[in-house]
Amino acid sequence: MYHNLFLSSMLDFFSIDESNLVIILIISAIFFGVLLFFGIRKSYLLQKESERINSMNNRIAKDIDKS
C-alpha cells in the first residue's frame, strides 16, 4: 500500500506541464547567467587589482635598487 502511494506521488511530482517546465528552465538560466556575469566581473576586477599591485611592486623594487 505504501509502495503504491509513493509511486503515485512520484508520478504526480514528475508530471510537470511543458509551460511550467519552460518557466523553470528560464528561471534557472537567468539565475546561472547572473552568477556567470558576477563571476566574470569579479575575475576582471581581481586581474586589474593584481596588475596594479604588480606595478606598485616594480616601482618599489626600482626605488630600492636606486637607493
C-alpha positions as CSV (number, residue, x, y, z in Angstrom):
1,M,0.0,0.0,0.0
2,Y,2.8,2.4,0.9
3,H,4.6,1.5,-2.2
4,N,1.6,2.4,-4.4
5,L,1.2,5.7,-2.6
6,F,4.9,6.5,-3.0
7,L,4.8,5.6,-6.7
8,S,1.7,7.7,-7.4
9,S,3.2,10.7,-5.5
10,M,6.4,10.4,-7.6
11,L,4.4,10.2,-10.8
12,D,2.4,13.3,-9.7
13,F,5.7,15.1,-9.0
14,F,7.2,14.3,-12.4
15,S,4.0,15.2,-14.3
16,I,5.0,18.8,-15.0
17,D,3.3,20.7,-17.8
18,E,5.5,21.9,-20.7
19,S,4.8,25.5,-19.9
20,N,5.9,25.0,-16.3
21,L,9.0,23.2,-17.4
22,V,9.9,26.1,-19.7
23,I,9.3,28.6,-16.9
24,I,11.6,26.6,-14.6
25,L,14.3,26.4,-17.3
26,I,14.1,30.1,-18.0
27,I,14.4,31.0,-14.3
28,S,17.4,28.6,-13.9
29,A,19.1,30.0,-17.0
30,I,18.6,33.6,-15.7
31,F,19.9,32.6,-12.2
32,F,23.1,30.9,-13.6
33,G,23.5,33.7,-16.2
34,V,23.6,36.2,-13.3
35,L,26.1,34.0,-11.4
36,L,28.3,33.8,-14.5
37,F,28.1,37.6,-15.0
38,F,29.2,38.3,-11.4
39,G,31.9,35.6,-11.7
40,I,33.4,37.2,-14.9
41,R,33.1,40.7,-13.3
42,K,34.9,39.6,-10.2
43,S,37.7,37.9,-12.2
44,Y,38.2,41.1,-14.3
45,L,38.4,43.2,-11.1
46,L,40.8,40.9,-9.5
47,Q,43.0,40.9,-12.6
48,K,43.1,44.7,-12.7
49,E,43.9,44.8,-9.0
50,S,46.7,42.2,-9.5
51,E,48.2,44.3,-12.3
52,R,48.0,47.4,-10.1
53,I,49.8,45.7,-7.2
54,N,52.5,44.2,-9.6
55,S,53.2,47.7,-11.0
56,M,53.5,49.1,-7.5
57,N,55.9,46.3,-6.6
58,N,58.0,47.0,-9.6
59,R,58.2,50.7,-8.8
60,I,59.2,49.9,-5.2
61,A,61.9,47.5,-6.4
62,K,63.3,50.1,-8.7
63,D,63.3,52.7,-5.9
64,I,65.1,50.3,-3.6
65,D,67.7,49.5,-6.4
66,K,68.4,53.2,-6.9
67,S,69.0,53.8,-3.2
